[in-house]
Amino acid sequence: MASPPLDRQAGRLKKRAEFLRVAAKGRKVQAPGLVLQALRRVDAGPARVGFTVTKKVGNAVVRNRTRRRLREAVRLVLAAESPRGVDLVLIGREGTRARAFAALQDDLRRALAKAGVG
């Protein structure tokens, strides 16, 4: 059975200021397939997630594909983990698109645990 989709509006970081706050005050964890930045919030609402992929990865088509892979990995992992009161930023790197999807999910699980979120 498929896991429920993330609430695309409530669970998403969109504004530049939100990304910058997580980058400045949050915890940064590097994994082979991604970089995770995590910041605890005061409220205990559902986790909010933002995605970014550097231009070094490729053109817009490649970056969007990489972002979709990250989004799906987060959907599957957070459905099981379901952390609350945290903002997460996932940064896609060159290794993200070539990484096997199962390995990408494992990278995310390990990064969440290392950041103290999962």
C-alpha positions in Angstrom: 0.0 0.0 0.0 1.4 3.4 -0.9 2.2 5.8 1.9 0.1 9.0 2.1 1.5 12.0 0.2 3.1 14.9 2.1 0.9 17.9 2.5 2.5 19.9 -0.2 1.5 23.3 1.1 1.9 22.9 4.9 5.0 20.7 4.8 7.1 22.7 2.5 9.8 25.4 3.0 9.5 27.9 0.1 10.8 31.3 1.2 14.5 32.2 0.9 14.4 33.5 4.5 13.3 30.0 5.7 16.2 28.3 3.8 18.7 30.8 5.2 17.5 30.4 8.8 17.9 26.6 8.6 21.4 27.0 7.0 22.5 29.6 9.6 21.1 28.0 12.8 20.6 24.4 11.9 22.7 21.3 11.9 24.4 20.2 8.7 25.0 16.5 7.9 26.7 15.3 4.7 25.9 11.9 3.2 27.2 10.4 -0.1 23.9 11.2 -1.9 22.8 14.4 -0.3 23.4 17.1 2.3 20.8 17.5 5.1 20.3 20.7 7.1 18.0 20.3 10.1 16.6 22.9 12.6 14.3 22.3 15.5 11.3 24.7 15.7 9.4 25.8 18.8 6.1 24.4 17.7 5.4 20.7 17.4 3.8 20.8 14.0 4.7 18.4 11.2 8.1 18.5 9.6 8.6 21.1 6.9 10.9 20.2 4.0 12.7 22.3 1.4 14.7 21.0 -1.6 17.5 22.6 -3.5 19.8 21.3 -6.2 23.0 23.1 -7.2 23.6 24.1 -10.9 26.7 21.9 -10.8 24.4 18.9 -11.1 23.3 19.8 -14.6 20.7 21.6 -16.6 17.1 22.3 -15.4 15.8 18.9 -16.6 18.5 17.0 -14.6 18.1 19.3 -11.5 14.3 18.7 -11.5 14.7 15.0 -11.9 17.2 15.0 -8.9 14.7 17.1 -6.9 11.9 14.6 -7.7 14.1 11.7 -6.5 14.8 13.6 -3.2 11.1 14.4 -2.8 10.1 10.8 -3.2 12.8 9.5 -0.8 11.6 12.1 1.8 8.0 11.0 1.3 8.8 7.4 1.9 11.2 7.9 4.8 9.2 10.5 6.7 6.0 8.4 6.4 7.8 5.9 8.6 9.8 8.3 10.8 7.4 11.2 11.0 9.5 13.7 12.9 7.6 16.8 14.3 8.7 20.3 15.0 11.6 20.4 12.6 12.6 22.2 9.4 14.7 20.2 6.9 16.6 21.3 3.9 17.9 18.7 1.5 20.6 19.7 -1.0 21.1 17.5 -4.0 24.6 17.1 -5.2 26.1 15.5 -8.3 26.1 12.1 -6.6 22.4 12.2 -5.9 21.3 11.4 -9.5 23.6 8.5 -9.9 23.0 7.0 -6.5 20.6 3.9 -6.3 17.3 4.9 -4.9 17.5 2.4 -2.0 20.9 3.8 -1.1 19.5 7.4 -1.3 16.8 6.4 1.2 19.4 4.9 3.5 21.6 8.0 3.2 18.5 10.1 4.3 17.7 7.8 7.2 21.3 7.9 8.4 21.5 11.7 8.0 18.2 12.2 10.0 19.6 10.0 12.8 22.9 11.8 12.8 21.1 15.2 12.9 19.1 13.9 15.9 15.8 14.1 14.0 15.0 10.5 13.1 
